[in-house]
């Protein structure tokens, strides 16, 4: 936890905040009664800061300064699909004419149809590129930060045909050869299992989610089953557990082996090898890396005669991840996975006597009841632990997630994963077809569950965006609940309730401005957001509506309720407590454009009209990935800007490549 605190401090721009928070901890070192603990605490915080500094310096790479159009060439590193379904290529070994500091990696969306290049092939395409964009509004998701740690310096779209130069597999590095094999496996699964079931089989086996239709993604997301698509703790844990118990059962049959060898340690070693292979073949995504580390800690604990799943083991896994990938602290997957595991460890520890008593009951009915109770408790604890993070990051709560998971999740352990393992074993014999047929049937059932629950009225509830302070209260209280034992643990409910109270009392901005003022949105008299244009800045519009609490953002409806009109030179609209908006497209401002309770947006002007309006000219609009304005009653309006984290940080770590 303290290492994570140090990571958070390093990511803050205001050093005064960091100093103000560290100084009291240093002061505690002078108190003899708690000196040893305070020293360790300070060392942990410093370790988090140092790990973040090292990581940011190690991955620093050029970021495209301005929008660019031309021919880009490179080697295909990743072939996947955007949310819209359009195929896209991630290139390394990039060359771009006229660019002094070429990005190390570039991602280009290409036109649908036609043959896609393979991983490792050389391509050339005419494209429009720009730097990875920052948050659409302050506090929103900042894609540029993720891109920075992925060393992705430009993103864009192709405007011409992709020219491909095939490269033989034996000329590629080992990592790219493995990725080619993964691509071939995904294509084979989609060919042998028709429909979305084949695409999901590819996602579960090798981590390739590019072929999953949008409606299938929506159904899984709205039913609370989207976590089944990401190869994470559930999949790695099921695979490791299955291999562990199967190997242990096989070795226990001959009495000579069970008497001479510690078969549980051998089984743990085999399971560790299996999850390592799964890590490599699934593409070693960030979520899979986290799951592998957690599984490896548990399996190694078995091999050294320690408890497999404990809070200490969880802390070791978190420490390893934060030291080597400190940016994970801000990822929803990291927060949700560790919250779920911590809740499960604490929950089952608190009810240990109950489960021991249940384990002593024999008979098929008793065991079925025990299994149902365990599944229900697991889904309930994991759902409650991850719900605040889902609401904070995605602004939505799934209402029917518990019953959907009770029906679908057990199938992963008793049907889906065994079929995947069996198919992998039978591939060398050419007999994997039957296993794949059974696998497709299991996936079809999961999709039926997702479609049913995701299609119910009110299946998803929108949640308004909250400040980080809200999440801090919930996290602090949650950690208190799972770490402490006895009645004192329930004191953690106080910060949780305080955080939830702050959540309900949050205030949203009245005016939203996309980068370069390409899209403007305001708030109507009914409190709903309207947008000024139908098609421009789709991502920004979706983000504003989603963070405003709309469960299923509909920008077309937002456009229809606009309070906005335009002429050749200027646009006018209304928002927030009768404030008038004037957007000046070109030319100079007129006196009537800048009066009391007016906002003048003019990205091409630098001189302030010096009247009674709020002026947002080039100095404030340029360089912002998004802006918001709030109009509190009888108070000066509050203007907030979001900037690209990648551009700002890359400039600080400006290393020549």
Secondary structure as UniProt FT lines:
FT   HELIX           2..11
FT   HELIX           15..28
FT   TURN            29..30
FT   HELIX           32..34
FT   HELIX           35..58
FT   STRAND          68..81
FT   TURN            83..84
FT   STRAND          87..96
FT   TURN            97..98
FT   STRAND          105..109
FT   TURN            119..120
FT   STRAND          122..130
FT   TURN            138..139
FT   HELIX           143..149
FT   TURN            150..151
FT   STRAND          152..158
FT   STRAND          163..165
FT   HELIX           169..171
FT   HELIX           174..192
FT   HELIX           196..206
FT   TURN            210..211
FT   HELIX           214..222
FT   TURN            223..224
FT   HELIX           226..228
FT   HELIX           233..253
FT   HELIX           255..260
FT   HELIX           263..281
FT   TURN            282..283
FT   HELIX           286..303
FT   TURN            304..305
FT   HELIX           311..324
FT   HELIX           326..330
FT   HELIX           332..350
FT   HELIX           352..359
FT   HELIX           364..394
FT   STRAND          396..398
FT   TURN            399..400
FT   HELIX           401..411
FT   HELIX           412..416
FT   HELIX           417..426
FT   HELIX           427..429
FT   HELIX           433..454
FT   TURN            457..458
FT   STRAND          460..462
FT   HELIX           468..483
FT   HELIX           487..491
FT   HELIX           492..504
FT   STRAND          511..514
FT   HELIX           515..517
FT   STRAND          520..523
FT   TURN            525..526
FT   STRAND          529..531
FT   HELIX           538..547
FT   TURN            548..549
FT   TURN            551..552
FT   HELIX           555..560
FT   STRAND          564..566
FT   STRAND          570..575
FT   TURN            576..578
FT   STRAND          579..584
FT   HELIX           591..593
FT   TURN            596..597
FT   STRAND          598..601
FT   TURN            603..604
FT   STRAND          614..616
FT   HELIX           618..621
FT   TURN            622..623
FT   STRAND          624..630
FT   TURN            633..634
FT   STRAND          638..643
FT   HELIX           645..652
//
